[in-house]
Amino acid sequence: MTNAPSSGPWPPRRADTPAPAGRSWPGPDLDALTGLRSGKPSFYPEYRVSAVRLRRVILALERISAALVRTMEGSEALVRAVVDAAADHLSADWVAFALVDGRLKDASPRHLVLGPDGVEWTNLDLVPATVRAHVEKVRCGDDTGHEGPAHDRDTARTHLHVPVRLDGRTVGGFVAWTPRDREVDDTDHSVMRILAGQTASALQNCALLERSEKLYARTARQAEDLRTRNAELQRTQEQLGAARQREVLDSERHRIARELHDSVTQYALSAGMHIELVRGELDEPRLLEHLDTAKDLTKRAVEQLRSAIYALSHHETADQDLPAMLRQLTTVHMPDELRIDVRIGGEPVRLPAEQEQSLFRIAGEALFNTAMHADASRASIRLAYRPGAVRLTVSDDGKGRPEEVRRSLRASALSPSGEHRGLVNMQTRAVEMGGTVTFRRARMGGLQVQVDVPVGGADGGRPTGRGSAQGDARSDERGVAS
């Protein structure tokens, strides 16, 4: 065998060159068809066999390539694709694929058998005994360490074993049986070894892909959970910051309120008392007029101070109902040793804002007096909703005496001096709502302040305007029960 001329891959076209005189060129020969020159009579049949094998290899590689692209679809699709590729290449009657138990644990199915016409046999009990025995051997790892186990020559022509190895370990294997007219040759063994090697790598890639997808999904969930927790943490930090700011502001407001009540208000009250004493010692009308003006200004100052104290102590009650305001009231600059409980009876109804604010101020004044003057250890607030009326009760176990309170209130009504202004305010607010305020002995041992207010009347619960801080003694008596 010699190579074609170096002038080109094919002999020159004789049709382009005129034949010598009296001669003609013969028809196409083997040199022109193959580009090769040979003197061996057997070359062309061998060439045809090699060409057929090459074509089979190319088709097999195409099938293998088409099977391997199924890796992204998971191990099940991949296993079916490579077994189909093996069956197509070998034109096999039976093809079996199996994985060794304990190897490539994430891959499935663990075995696959294709019978004649490419039918899948899922039940091993129904396949031929020989096929079933080979599958079991592969799964046990007993029949995968070599290609072509001991068989007689006739059987070996139509039967092959190809192990599937990964990292030097046998993880599975292919077993096939071809028809008698389809002998297994070296080309088939080479193709099947390529398929087995690529199958092992592809199955590992499938497992890695599935794991990576699971890890990605878990990481995504964790990232989302982390974002959610971070958002919650940020909101919590913002709420804690806002709560801390409110706590600081409340503490400062309460401190200022205590200072105003314990010092400035007392000084203003003392000034009013001294004005009243001086007024009793003078007879000159002009000086008495000035003293009356000073007394009135002092009285107004005390009222403004008390309003400022309440505003500082209860600054966030506009959007709350009365029960909520009363519960909040128990946290307002009260002594640590004073235990306060709040109970709500009946079905709460929303009262007019002015009425709720007045009841809240009455409860605040009564509780403030308990904390500052009664030397009490326990106090209770009761709010009872009844048909057509609301009853507010503030009780303690302190040293207050109801008869002394009533006497002080009557004295303040007959001779306004600025003293006991809190009692006068409670009475005035109750009367303005058309209700009554009662001072009596509490079951706890101290003083009980009870306020009864009508609701749902013709006036809609709005202040009735009856009575005032400067009303006559008769209106005060109507507003105070014994």
C-alpha atoms as one frame of an Amber mdcrd trajectory, in Angstrom:
protein
   0.000   0.000   0.000   1.388   3.393  -1.008   0.095   6.906  -0.415  -1.458
   8.964  -3.167   0.695  11.451  -5.037   1.727  14.477  -3.057   0.229  16.861
  -5.553  -3.180  16.403  -3.978  -5.416  14.073  -2.044  -6.936  12.660  -5.204
  -5.433  11.663  -8.623  -5.769  14.314 -11.337  -8.926  14.201 -13.327  -8.079
  12.353 -16.546 -11.050  13.877 -18.297  -9.123  17.169 -18.329  -6.117  15.611
 -20.024  -6.484  14.399 -23.647  -5.646  10.753 -24.218  -2.780   9.864 -26.552
  -3.633   9.222 -30.151  -5.231   5.873 -30.700  -5.878   5.333 -26.914  -8.656
   6.090 -24.376  -8.654   6.424 -20.512 -10.248   3.527 -18.598 -13.209   4.095
 -16.149 -12.844   5.100 -12.378 -10.600   2.734 -10.435 -10.071   2.053  -6.674
  -7.385   4.746  -6.476  -9.833   7.424  -7.494 -12.508   6.237  -5.016 -10.351
   5.825  -1.897  -7.343   8.056  -2.524  -5.123   5.072  -1.733  -3.061   2.706
  -3.879  -2.748  -0.930  -3.004  -1.732  -4.055  -4.690  -3.528  -6.315  -2.199
  -6.713  -7.919  -3.522  -8.213  -7.968   0.043  -7.787  -4.279   0.784 -11.169
  -3.068  -0.378 -13.258  -5.580   1.656 -11.208  -4.731   4.773 -11.682  -1.057
   4.036 -15.406  -1.582   3.831 -15.403  -3.376   7.201 -13.343  -0.587   8.771
 -15.646   2.042   7.315 -18.670   0.239   8.715 -17.038  -0.002  12.143 -16.054
   3.653  12.018 -19.597   4.605  11.143 -20.866   2.479  14.038 -18.404   4.156
  16.410 -19.463   7.606  15.251 -23.136   6.730  15.710 -22.361   5.228  19.128
 -20.523   8.362  20.209 -23.455  10.435  19.047 -25.787   8.258  21.139 -23.457
   8.546  24.127 -23.307  12.310  23.715 -27.099  12.521  23.465 -27.413  10.372
  26.583 -24.927  12.402  28.629 -26.750  15.673  28.022 -29.558  14.181  30.124
 -27.347  14.693  33.178 -29.173  17.917  34.008 -32.463  15.992  34.175 -31.306
  13.780  37.023 -29.886  10.304  37.485 -33.079   8.485  36.485 -33.225  10.093
  33.038 -29.466   9.597  32.624 -29.562   5.867  33.452 -32.396   5.250  31.004
 -30.591   7.224  28.284 -27.255   5.364  28.601 -28.960   1.954  28.709 -30.923
   2.891  25.584 -27.661   3.985  23.923 -26.003   0.662  24.791 -28.975  -1.333
  23.486 -29.072   0.657  20.250 -25.345   0.304  19.636 -25.230  -3.449  20.289
 -28.641  -4.197  18.748 -28.950  -6.261  21.920 -31.733  -8.614  22.917 -31.095
  -7.914  26.610 -29.162  -5.093  28.287 -28.844  -4.756  32.048 -27.341  -1.965
  34.073 -26.850  -2.146  37.831 -25.056  -0.250  40.593 -23.180  -1.886  43.432
 -25.080  -1.624  46.705 -23.696   1.196  48.818 -22.009   2.980  45.891 -23.372
   6.196  44.348 -26.155   6.174  46.930 -27.904   9.184  45.426 -28.319   7.565
  41.996 -31.550   5.878  40.959 -32.780   3.537  39.668 -30.316   1.068  41.159
 -30.814  -1.311  38.227 -32.466  -1.206  34.806 -33.155  -4.078  32.376 -34.188
  -3.634  28.734 -35.549  -6.650  26.873 -36.279  -7.260  23.199 -37.676  -4.280
  21.309 -36.388  -1.967  24.069 -39.082  -2.906  26.586 -38.162  -2.065  30.193
 -38.542  -4.877  32.734 -38.996  -3.485  36.214 -39.697  -6.814  37.939 -36.539
  -8.939  38.072 -38.578 -12.029  38.879 -39.988 -11.965  35.337 -36.729 -11.692
  33.400 -34.703 -14.745  32.325 -32.761 -16.393  35.133 -29.418 -15.671  33.473
 -30.153 -11.945  33.262 -31.420 -11.859  36.834 -28.323 -13.696  38.106 -25.957
 -11.238  36.390 -27.834  -8.222  37.802 -27.639  -9.657  41.309 -23.913 -10.308
  40.925 -23.305  -6.754  39.779 -25.294  -5.371  42.704 -23.309  -7.518  45.117
 -20.033  -6.439  43.520 -19.086  -9.998  42.577 -19.202  -9.731  38.806 -17.897
  -6.249  37.979 -14.171  -6.442  38.466 -13.298  -7.511  34.932 -14.647  -7.477
  31.411 -15.857 -10.727  30.030 -16.166 -13.225  32.852 -15.404 -16.858  32.178
 -17.657 -18.010  29.333 -17.187 -20.440  26.521 -16.111 -19.007  23.173 -19.526
 -19.342  21.582 -21.231 -17.485  24.431 -18.549 -14.777  24.535 -19.300 -13.819
  20.888 -22.790 -12.568  21.849 -22.278 -11.583  25.464 -20.198  -8.911  27.224
 -19.598  -7.449  30.695 -18.303  -3.897  31.149 -17.633  -2.575  34.671 -18.435
   1.002  35.613 -15.516   2.413  37.598 -15.119   5.669  39.462 -11.920   6.784
  41.217 -10.475   3.287  40.859 -13.488   1.586  42.414 -16.091  -0.466  40.630
 -19.489   1.121  41.243 -21.608  -0.833  38.757 -21.630  -2.475  35.394 -23.262
  -3.147  32.024 -24.218  -6.649  30.877 -25.555  -7.331  27.361 -26.648 -10.229
  25.162 -26.747  -9.759  21.385 -28.456 -11.883  18.702 -26.434 -14.758  17.232
 -25.933 -12.886  13.987 -24.495  -9.873  15.880 -21.121 -10.760  17.306 -19.446
  -8.564  19.894 -16.074  -7.306  18.665 -13.273  -5.120  20.005 -14.979  -1.992
  18.730 -18.027  -2.809  20.841 -15.872  -3.301  23.920 -14.161   0.050  23.298
 -17.453   1.839  22.841 -18.928   0.255  25.951 -15.842   1.165  27.996 -16.239
   4.777  26.880 -19.937   4.650  27.756 -19.219   3.111  31.174 -16.574   5.698
  32.012 -18.747   8.586  30.959 -21.712   7.098  32.812 -19.742   6.954  36.073
 -18.684  10.578  35.745 -22.170  11.673  34.713 -23.801   9.892  37.664 -21.370
  11.568  40.029 -22.123  14.897  38.365 -25.843  14.204  38.818 -25.305  13.575
  42.508 -23.194  16.714  42.831 -25.784  18.715  40.905 -28.632  17.464  43.095
 -26.623  18.203  46.228 -25.683  21.640  44.973 -29.319  22.376  44.128 -30.377
  21.248  47.606 -27.600  23.298  49.175 -28.586  26.279  47.041 -32.231  25.902
  48.030 -31.280  25.539  51.686 -28.912  28.486  51.407 -31.646  30.533  49.747
 -34.068  29.609  52.543 -31.460  30.439  55.148 -30.681  33.706  53.398 -34.370
  34.567  53.287 -34.722  33.557  56.927 -31.664  35.643  57.745 -33.127  38.627
  55.888 -36.385  38.161  57.759 -34.586  37.868  61.087 -32.418  40.860  60.271
 -35.522  42.866  59.415 -37.165  41.713  62.647 -33.992  42.516  64.567 -33.835
  45.935  62.976 -37.483  46.578  63.816 -36.882  45.320  67.333 -33.858  47.577
  67.680 -35.884  50.499  66.401 -38.681  49.643  68.818 -36.202  49.262  71.669
 -34.629  52.571  70.730 -38.013  54.232  70.591 -39.003  52.565  73.869 -35.769
  53.717  75.455 -36.387  57.241  74.230 -39.941  57.102  75.565 -38.640  55.732
  78.846 -36.125  58.551  79.145 -38.736  61.128  78.177 -41.299  59.628  80.551
 -38.776  59.534  83.348 -37.916  63.170  82.772 -41.575  64.153  82.497 -42.361
  62.324  85.730 -39.419  63.942  87.454 -40.581  67.378  86.357 -44.145  66.510
  87.383 -42.969  65.496  90.861 -40.887  68.641  91.174 -43.818  70.787  90.142
 -46.165  69.029  92.542 -43.815  68.800  95.526 -42.184  72.208  95.278 -43.618
  74.761  92.899 -47.258  73.868  93.514 -46.723  73.851  97.255 -45.018  77.237
  97.083 -47.923  78.629  95.071 -50.419  77.208  97.572 -48.421  78.647 100.460
 -48.355  81.999  98.734 -52.145  81.859  98.407 -52.501  81.028 102.085 -50.273
  83.945 103.112 -52.227  86.256 100.848 -55.403  85.104 102.567 -53.825  85.730
 106.013 -52.672  89.224 105.050 -56.075  89.948 103.545 -57.674  89.294 106.930
 -55.468  91.875 108.628 -56.096  94.732 106.188 -59.107  97.008 105.806 -58.019
  99.352 103.024 -60.130  98.604  99.931 -57.338  99.394  97.454 -54.944  96.928
  99.103 -57.667  94.340  99.449 -58.354  94.633  95.740 -54.672  94.045  94.975
 -54.648  91.052  97.328 -57.728  89.627  95.635 -55.970  89.961  92.280 -52.856
  88.296  93.680 -54.960  85.509  95.167 -56.751  84.972  91.855 -53.450  84.875
  89.984 -52.085  82.388  92.514 -55.149  80.232  92.094 -54.786  80.274  88.333
 -51.110  79.422  88.663 -51.981  76.391  90.778 -54.526  75.268  88.186 -51.997
  75.688  85.407 -49.427  73.761  87.404 -51.838  70.900  87.970 -52.695  70.848
  84.271 -48.994  70.782  83.454 -48.466  67.929  85.907 -51.202  65.859  84.289
 -49.976  66.727  80.811 -46.474  65.589  81.744 -47.730  62.419  83.409 -50.326
  61.378  80.794 -49.194  62.564  77.391 -50.084  59.555  75.219 -53.759  58.845
  75.910 -55.441  60.484  72.920 -55.809  57.264  70.901 -56.609  54.978  73.848
 -59.909  54.035  75.398 -60.603  54.517  79.082 -59.634  50.985  80.244 -56.294
  51.272  78.464 -55.658  54.702  79.951 -56.427  53.411  83.445 -54.029  50.505
  82.989 -51.355  52.897  81.820 -52.051  55.118  84.793 -50.746  52.454  87.177
 -47.232  52.902  85.727 -47.036  56.661  86.237 -44.356  57.631  88.794 -45.888
  55.489  91.532 -43.823  54.305  94.513 -42.350  50.854  94.131 -44.001  49.705
  97.345 -47.495  50.624  96.098 -49.190  47.707  94.333 -52.034  48.695  92.018
 -54.504  46.497  90.162 -57.095  47.481  87.560 -60.329  45.600  86.929 -62.923
  46.250  84.245 -66.498  45.059  84.703 -69.336  44.812  82.222 -69.158  45.359
  78.469 -66.858  48.332  77.723 -68.374  51.013  75.524 -66.643  53.994  74.000
 -67.612  57.160  75.834 -67.286  60.695  74.524 -63.658  61.805  74.588 -64.341
  64.575  77.120 -66.035  62.140  79.472 -63.246  59.580  79.250 -60.626  62.253
  79.816 -62.518  63.582  82.862 -62.861  60.120  84.416 -59.207  59.479  83.679
 -58.177  62.740  85.372 -60.333  61.914  88.404 -58.704  58.476  88.686 -55.278
  60.064  88.270 -55.892  62.659  90.989 -57.257  60.044  93.401 -54.369  57.658
  92.749 -51.859  60.478  92.990 -53.243  61.502  96.376 -53.024  57.866  97.491
 -49.387  57.652  96.451 -48.359  61.006  97.933 -50.450  61.365 101.110 -52.158
  58.118 102.139 -49.064  56.059 103.029 -50.750  53.075 101.337 -49.263  49.773
 100.180 -52.164  48.609  97.992 -54.610  50.364  95.718 -57.237  49.254  93.238
 -59.080  50.835  90.332 -62.483  49.485  89.332 -64.361  50.558  86.222 -67.863
  49.108  85.921 -69.982  49.568  82.786 -73.669  49.406  83.597 -76.804  50.115
  81.589 -76.985  53.901  81.381 -74.112  54.569  83.776 -70.421  54.102  84.459
 -68.924  53.745  87.926 -65.289  54.491  88.666 -63.887  53.458  92.050 -60.402
  54.085  93.445 -59.640  52.412  96.804 -56.562  52.043  98.998 -55.447  50.686
 102.351 -53.883  53.948 103.506 -54.561  56.333 106.372 -57.033  58.626 104.634
 -60.336  59.299 106.443 -63.481  59.989 104.435 -64.901  62.410 107.032 -61.736
  64.517 106.913 -61.853  64.568 103.132 -65.486  65.696 103.092 -64.756  68.358
 105.695 -61.805  69.667 103.710 -63.906  69.756 100.546 -66.698  71.729 102.218
 -64.178  74.173 103.634 -62.636  74.679 100.196 -66.064  75.351  98.690 -66.985
  77.946 101.367 -63.613  79.698 101.433 -61.479  78.999  98.362 -57.858  79.235
  99.474 -56.079  76.995  96.963 -55.806  74.094  99.386 -57.214  70.670  98.498
 -57.456  71.739  94.875 -57.320  68.088  93.731 -60.489  67.239  95.654 -62.252
  70.287  94.214 -61.185  69.280  90.688 -62.542  65.745  91.138 -65.874  67.099
  92.346 -66.061  69.680  89.594 -65.361  67.160  86.834 -67.975  64.755  88.204
 -70.603  67.488  88.403 -69.805  68.700  84.888 -70.581  65.173  83.613 -73.886
  65.159  85.504 -72.539  62.651  88.018 -71.572  62.443  91.676 -68.415  61.753
  93.616 -68.543  59.854  96.914 -65.878  59.506  99.614 -66.290  56.551 101.953
 -64.379  53.950 103.908 -62.850  51.300 101.626 -63.056  47.615 102.403 -59.281
  47.624 102.206 -59.222  49.940 105.239 -58.374  53.244 103.639 -60.252  55.740
 101.485 -62.543  54.962  98.580 -63.373  57.504  95.886 -66.444  56.536  93.861
 -67.670  58.394  90.797 -71.016  57.598  89.132 -71.646  59.130  85.719 -74.712
  58.679  83.473 -74.077  57.699  79.839 -76.259  57.465  76.765 -78.631  60.264
  77.808 -80.231  62.899  75.694 -77.071  64.943  75.892 -75.061  62.088  74.451
 -72.702  61.976  77.382 -71.421  65.476  76.815 -70.648  67.672  79.808 -73.813
  69.133  81.253 -72.142  72.334  82.475 -73.744  72.071  85.908 -71.589  73.233
  88.788 -68.061  74.561  88.761 -65.098  75.009  91.015 -66.596  78.283  92.128
 -70.179  77.025  92.465 -72.220  77.655  95.528 -72.366  75.331  98.515 -75.679
  73.817  97.395 -74.251  72.557  94.095 -71.253  71.146  95.974 -73.547  69.275
  98.349 -75.442  67.803  95.399 -72.195  66.596  93.871 -70.811  64.988  97.015
 -72.448  62.057  98.770 -71.590  60.920 102.243
